[in-house]
Amino acid sequence: MTVLSDDPFLAAANGRHSTHTPVWFMRQAGRSLPEYKAVRGVGSILHAIKDPVLSAEITMQPVRRYGVDAAVLYSDIVVPAHAIGFGIDVAPGTGPVASDPFRTPHDLQRVRVFEPEVDTPYVIETVKILAGELRVPILAFAGAPFTVASYLIEGRPSRTYEHTKALMHTDEVTWHELMSRLADHAIASIASQLDAGASAFQLFDSWAGALSRRDYERFAQPHSARVFAELAASHPNAVGIHFGIGCDHILESMYAAGPGIIGLDWRTRIADARTRLGATTVVQGNLDPALVLAGWPVAKRGCDEVLADNGDHPGHIFNLGHGVQPNTDPGVLGQIVHYVHDKTATHRSASR
């Protein structure tokens, strides 16, 4: 189904006012929803993702429940690496794990070319199903090269990134070759989702904040920049969002890599981001997910602070500053959506 250009999400993504401030939540499809638990089944999330009918249903669940303004594809950032046979899975309660991590130049043989039509036809089919069912934009996504590389190299989520940083600084040739291949994966994956019916995309560089600004600009930024540049060339109408956690110290560098929409976590004020990046900057975020866990009165105050921080700027997509936590009360998320919609619609009507 074709999404209209005056759709609230697409309008905000392009810096234009619409009927209300659009809302969606990272990880809105998943563990916090009872209807998700009823259909999810057992086993790895990667097995569920391979079922297009199930994945489409899970993607649509939060749209039905909350009335959010965008549907983010039910998938995972390690899907391409898993699909090419690298040997990575997603362990419940842990995250991506690889029993045989990437550690030497020889491991480059395990990071082959990713061909979405051959390797992940189920993702393409999921997006096609959604495009025929939904009236809101579908968000494609992929992991940024650095964040995916960190999982392949560490073999599991890390606090220190010791093996990743060691490879960066001891074998820069191998590092950049790996990053180049993972950039190719992200480009191909997102492009295939856009071709199947997605309207926008988000590049998750969740753990880029673990790098100093100097290391980010030397080892990560060029590869993420290539992802955005090549997608802008091949899909000029698709808006891109760049998001990471704890990235205030590299905010300008991330924005330079993907000068579209900048996703902020709760540590960076929206007004401060626009002071640093430019007054017309389109921003996504940035309610602290912990405030949602504290219940509606606290979450409501947090919503008011985020909206006041934005100052009725047209380029604002309301979201959390990170993903929905598994123990989140879905009722509070529903209240947030309705509150933001109602408050911004009322304000805009009164200001005309």
C-alpha positions as CSV (number, residue, x, y, z in Angstrom):
1,M,0.0,0.0,0.0
2,T,1.3,3.5,-0.9
3,V,2.0,5.8,2.0
4,L,1.0,9.4,1.4
5,S,3.6,12.1,1.4
6,D,1.7,14.0,4.1
7,D,1.9,11.0,6.4
8,P,2.9,12.3,9.9
9,F,6.1,10.2,10.1
10,L,7.3,11.1,6.6
11,A,6.3,14.7,7.1
12,A,8.4,15.0,10.3
13,A,11.2,13.0,8.7
14,N,11.4,15.7,6.0
15,G,11.1,18.6,8.5
16,R,7.4,19.4,7.9
17,H,4.5,19.8,10.3
18,S,1.6,17.4,10.0
19,T,-1.5,16.6,12.0
20,H,0.6,15.6,15.1
21,T,4.1,14.6,16.2
22,P,4.6,11.0,15.0
23,V,5.5,8.3,17.5
24,W,7.1,4.9,17.3
25,F,9.2,2.8,19.7
26,M,12.4,0.9,19.1
27,R,11.7,-2.7,20.0
28,Q,8.0,-2.0,19.9
29,A,7.4,-5.4,18.4
30,G,8.4,-8.0,20.9
31,R,8.8,-9.2,24.4
32,S,6.7,-6.6,26.2
33,L,3.5,-7.6,24.4
34,P,1.3,-10.5,25.6
35,E,0.1,-11.0,22.0
36,Y,3.7,-11.5,21.0
37,K,4.3,-14.1,23.6
38,A,1.1,-15.9,22.5
39,V,2.4,-16.4,18.9
40,R,6.2,-16.2,19.2
41,G,6.8,-19.9,20.0
42,V,10.1,-21.3,21.3
43,G,13.7,-21.2,19.9
44,S,15.9,-18.4,18.6
45,I,14.4,-15.2,17.3
46,L,16.3,-15.9,14.1
47,H,14.0,-18.9,13.5
48,A,10.9,-16.8,14.0
49,I,12.3,-14.2,11.6
50,K,12.5,-16.9,8.9
51,D,8.7,-17.2,9.0
52,P,7.3,-14.3,6.9
53,V,3.7,-14.7,8.1
54,L,4.7,-14.8,11.7
55,S,7.2,-11.9,11.4
56,A,4.6,-9.8,9.6
57,E,2.1,-10.5,12.4
58,I,4.5,-9.5,15.1
59,T,5.5,-6.4,13.2
60,M,1.8,-5.3,13.0
61,Q,0.9,-6.1,16.6
62,P,2.1,-2.7,18.1
63,V,0.6,-0.8,15.2
64,R,-2.8,-2.3,16.1
65,R,-2.4,-1.9,19.9
66,Y,-0.8,1.5,20.2
67,G,-1.6,3.3,17.0
68,V,2.0,4.2,16.4
69,D,2.9,6.1,13.2
70,A,5.5,3.6,11.8
71,A,6.0,-0.1,11.9
72,V,9.6,-1.3,12.4
73,L,10.4,-4.7,10.8
74,Y,10.6,-7.6,13.2
75,S,14.1,-8.7,12.6
76,D,17.6,-8.4,14.1
77,I,20.9,-6.7,13.1
78,V,22.8,-10.0,12.9
79,V,20.4,-11.5,10.3
80,P,22.8,-11.0,7.3
81,A,25.7,-12.4,9.2
82,H,23.7,-15.4,10.3
83,A,22.3,-15.9,6.8
84,I,25.8,-16.1,5.2
85,G,26.7,-18.9,7.6
86,F,29.1,-17.0,9.8
87,G,27.9,-18.9,12.8
88,I,26.1,-16.3,15.0
89,D,22.8,-16.7,16.8
90,V,20.8,-14.7,19.3
91,A,20.7,-16.3,22.7
92,P,17.6,-15.5,24.9
93,G,18.6,-13.2,27.7
94,T,22.1,-12.6,26.3
95,G,22.0,-11.3,22.7
96,P,24.1,-12.2,19.7
97,V,26.6,-14.9,20.4
98,A,29.2,-16.5,18.1
99,S,31.0,-19.7,19.3
100,D,33.8,-19.1,16.8
101,P,34.5,-15.3,16.8
102,F,36.3,-13.4,14.1
103,R,39.9,-12.9,15.3
104,T,42.3,-13.3,12.3
105,P,42.6,-12.3,8.6
106,H,41.7,-15.9,7.8
107,D,38.2,-15.3,9.2
108,L,37.5,-12.9,6.3
109,Q,36.8,-16.1,4.3
110,R,33.7,-16.5,6.5
111,V,32.3,-13.1,5.7
112,R,31.1,-13.7,2.1
113,V,29.0,-11.5,-0.1
114,F,25.4,-11.2,1.2
115,E,22.7,-11.6,-1.5
116,P,19.3,-10.8,0.0
117,E,17.2,-12.5,-2.7
118,V,19.1,-15.8,-2.1
119,D,20.1,-15.5,1.6
120,T,17.1,-13.7,3.2
121,P,14.1,-14.1,0.9
122,Y,11.9,-14.4,4.0
123,V,12.8,-10.9,5.0
124,I,11.8,-9.6,1.6
125,E,8.5,-11.6,1.7
126,T,7.8,-10.2,5.2
127,V,8.1,-6.6,4.0
128,K,5.9,-7.4,1.0
129,I,3.2,-8.8,3.2
130,L,3.4,-5.7,5.4
131,A,3.3,-3.3,2.5
132,G,0.0,-4.9,1.4
133,E,-1.5,-4.6,4.9
134,L,-0.3,-1.5,6.6
135,R,-1.3,2.2,6.2
136,V,1.8,3.5,8.1
137,P,5.4,3.6,6.8
138,I,7.5,0.5,7.2
139,L,10.9,1.0,8.7
140,A,13.7,-1.1,7.3
141,F,16.9,-1.4,9.4
142,A,20.3,-2.9,9.6
143,G,23.2,-2.9,12.0
144,A,26.0,-0.4,11.3
145,P,29.3,-2.0,10.4
146,F,31.0,-1.2,13.8
147,T,28.2,-2.6,15.9
148,V,27.9,-5.8,13.9
149,A,31.7,-6.2,13.8
150,S,31.8,-6.0,17.6
151,Y,29.4,-8.9,17.9
152,L,31.4,-11.0,15.4
153,I,34.7,-10.3,17.0
154,E,33.8,-10.4,20.7
155,G,31.5,-13.4,20.2
156,R,28.9,-11.9,22.6
157,P,27.8,-8.5,24.0
158,S,30.8,-6.8,25.7
159,R,31.5,-4.0,28.1
160,T,35.1,-3.5,27.1
161,Y,35.3,-4.4,23.4
162,E,38.8,-5.6,24.1
163,H,39.1,-7.9,21.1
164,T,37.4,-5.4,18.7
165,K,39.7,-2.5,19.7
166,A,42.7,-4.8,19.6
167,L,42.0,-5.8,16.0
168,M,41.4,-2.1,15.1
169,H,44.8,-1.0,16.4
170,T,46.9,-4.1,15.5
171,D,45.6,-5.0,12.1
172,E,44.0,-2.0,10.4
173,V,44.0,-3.7,7.0
174,T,41.9,-6.6,8.2
175,W,39.7,-4.3,10.2
176,H,38.8,-2.1,7.3
177,E,38.2,-5.1,5.0
178,L,35.8,-6.6,7.5
179,M,34.1,-3.2,7.9
180,S,33.8,-2.8,4.1
181,R,32.1,-6.2,3.8
182,L,29.7,-5.4,6.6
183,A,28.9,-2.1,5.0
184,D,28.1,-4.0,1.8
185,H,25.8,-6.2,3.9
186,A,23.9,-3.3,5.4
187,I,23.5,-1.6,2.1
188,A,22.2,-4.7,0.4
189,S,19.9,-5.6,3.3
190,I,18.3,-2.2,3.6
191,A,18.0,-1.8,-0.2
192,S,16.2,-5.1,-0.4
193,Q,13.7,-4.0,2.3
194,L,13.1,-0.6,0.6
195,D,12.6,-2.3,-2.8
196,A,10.0,-4.6,-1.1
197,G,7.9,-1.7,0.2
198,A,9.7,0.0,3.2
199,S,9.6,3.8,3.2
200,A,12.5,4.7,5.5
201,F,15.3,3.0,7.4
202,Q,17.4,3.1,10.5
203,L,21.0,2.3,10.9
204,F,21.7,1.0,14.4
205,D,25.2,1.8,15.6
206,S,24.2,0.9,19.1
207,W,27.7,0.6,20.5
208,A,29.6,3.3,18.7
209,G,29.6,5.2,21.9
210,A,32.3,2.8,23.1
211,L,34.8,4.5,20.8
212,S,36.6,7.8,21.3
213,R,35.8,10.5,18.7
214,R,39.2,10.0,17.1
215,D,38.7,6.2,16.8
216,Y,35.2,6.6,15.6
217,E,36.3,8.9,12.8
218,R,39.2,6.7,11.8
219,F,37.7,3.2,12.2
220,A,33.9,3.5,11.9
221,Q,32.6,6.7,10.4
222,P,33.8,6.1,6.8
223,H,32.0,2.8,6.6
224,S,28.7,4.1,8.0
225,A,29.0,7.1,5.7
226,R,29.2,4.8,2.7
227,V,26.0,3.0,3.8
228,F,24.1,6.3,3.9
229,A,25.7,7.7,0.7
230,E,25.0,4.6,-1.4
231,L,21.4,4.3,-0.2
232,A,20.8,8.0,-0.9
233,A,22.1,7.4,-4.4
234,S,20.0,4.3,-5.0
235,H,16.9,5.2,-3.0
236,P,16.8,9.0,-2.9
237,N,13.2,9.2,-1.5
238,A,14.0,7.0,1.5
239,V,14.8,8.9,4.7
240,G,17.5,7.5,6.9
241,I,17.9,7.6,10.7
242,H,21.3,7.2,12.4
243,F,21.1,6.0,16.0
244,G,23.6,5.0,18.8
245,I,23.8,4.8,22.6
246,G,26.0,7.1,24.6
247,C,27.2,8.9,21.5
248,D,27.0,12.6,22.7
249,H,30.8,12.9,22.4
250,I,30.6,11.8,18.7
251,L,27.3,13.5,17.8
252,E,28.8,15.7,15.1
253,S,30.8,12.9,13.6
254,M,27.7,10.6,13.5
255,Y,25.6,13.3,11.9
256,A,28.3,13.9,9.3
257,A,28.2,10.2,8.4
258,G,24.5,10.1,8.0
259,P,23.2,13.7,7.6
260,G,19.5,12.7,7.7
261,I,17.7,12.1,10.9
262,I,19.8,11.8,14.1
263,G,18.4,9.5,16.8
264,L,19.2,10.7,20.3
265,D,19.4,8.7,23.5
266,W,18.1,10.4,26.7
267,R,21.5,11.8,27.6
268,T,21.5,14.5,24.9
269,R,18.9,17.3,24.9
270,I,17.2,17.9,21.6
271,A,17.8,21.7,21.8
272,D,21.5,21.1,22.5
273,A,21.7,18.7,19.5
274,R,20.2,21.4,17.2
275,T,22.5,24.0,18.6
276,R,25.5,21.8,17.7
277,L,24.2,20.3,14.4
278,G,22.0,23.1,13.0
279,A,18.5,24.5,13.6
280,T,16.9,22.5,10.9
281,T,18.1,19.1,12.1
282,V,15.4,16.4,12.2
283,V,15.6,14.6,15.5
284,Q,14.3,11.3,16.8
285,G,13.8,10.6,20.5
286,N,14.3,10.7,23.3
287,L,12.3,9.6,26.4
288,D,14.3,7.6,28.9
289,P,13.0,4.0,28.8
290,A,13.4,3.8,32.6
291,L,10.8,6.5,33.0
292,V,8.3,4.3,31.2
293,L,9.0,1.5,33.7
294,A,8.2,4.0,36.5
295,G,4.6,4.3,35.5
296,W,2.3,6.7,33.7
297,P,2.7,9.8,36.0
298,V,6.5,9.7,35.6
299,A,6.3,8.9,31.9
300,K,3.9,11.7,31.3
301,R,6.3,14.3,32.9
302,G,9.0,12.8,30.7
303,C,6.9,13.3,27.6
304,D,6.2,16.9,28.5
305,E,10.0,17.5,29.0
306,V,10.8,15.9,25.6
307,L,8.1,17.9,23.8
308,A,9.1,21.1,25.5
309,D,12.8,20.4,24.6
310,N,11.7,20.1,20.9
311,G,9.8,23.4,21.1
312,D,7.2,22.5,18.4
313,H,10.0,22.1,15.8
314,P,8.4,20.3,12.8
315,G,11.3,17.8,12.5
316,H,10.7,15.7,15.5
317,I,9.8,12.0,15.7
318,F,8.9,11.0,19.2
319,N,10.6,7.8,20.4
320,L,12.4,6.4,23.4
321,G,16.1,7.0,23.9
322,H,16.7,3.2,23.5
323,G,14.5,0.1,23.0
324,V,11.4,-0.9,24.9
325,Q,12.4,-3.0,27.9
326,P,10.9,-6.5,28.2
327,N,9.1,-5.7,31.5
328,T,7.5,-2.5,30.2
329,D,3.8,-2.1,30.8
330,P,2.1,-2.0,27.3
331,G,-0.6,0.2,28.8
332,V,1.9,3.0,29.6
333,L,3.3,2.9,26.0
334,G,-0.3,3.2,24.7
335,Q,-0.8,6.2,27.0
336,I,2.3,7.8,25.6
337,V,1.2,7.5,22.0
338,H,-2.2,8.9,22.7
339,Y,-0.8,11.7,24.9
340,V,1.8,12.8,22.4
341,H,-0.7,12.7,19.5
342,D,-3.3,14.6,21.4
343,K,-1.0,17.2,23.0
344,T,0.8,18.1,19.7
345,A,-2.4,18.1,17.7
346,T,-4.1,20.5,20.2
347,H,-1.1,22.7,20.3
348,R,-0.8,23.0,16.5
349,S,-4.4,23.7,16.2
350,A,-4.3,26.4,18.8
351,S,-1.2,28.0,17.2
352,R,-2.7,28.4,13.7
